[in-house]
């Protein structure tokens, strides 16, 4: 059984959303810690330890920021494709 690292912090839902949003916008763990008003060294350390809650939230934020534009392009492409019948003419 894998041992998960112990989190140094507990964040409520609103704080977790702030962390994710800030990570998605490109803020560094240090900047996020300063914004939250928590111990910078401990936060940054947790941010780089795989398996911590902070690491997961930050990674999720980064992934969301990268995936959203691609997902929107994909939806647009599917929408344009579905506008045409099998004959190639618009419906």
Residue pairs with C-beta under 8 A, 6 or more apart in sequence:
2 51
4 51
5 46
5 49
5 50
5 51
5 52
7 46
7 52
7 53
7 54
8 39
8 42
8 43
8 45
8 46
8 52
9 38
9 42
9 43
9 46
9 53
9 54
11 19
11 36
11 53
11 54
11 57
15 36
16 53
16 57
18 32
18 35
18 36
19 32
19 36
19 54
19 57
19 58
19 61
20 57
20 58
20 60
20 61
20 64
21 61
22 31
22 32
22 35
22 61
23 32
23 57
23 58
23 59
23 60
23 61
23 62
23 65
24 61
24 62
24 64
24 65
25 65
26 65
27 35
29 43
29 44
29 47
29 48
29 54
29 58
30 40
30 43
30 44
32 43
32 47
32 58
33 39
33 40
33 43
33 44
34 40
36 43
43 54
46 52
46 53
46 54
46 55
47 54
47 55
47 58
48 55
49 55
83 90
83 91
84 90
84 91
85 91
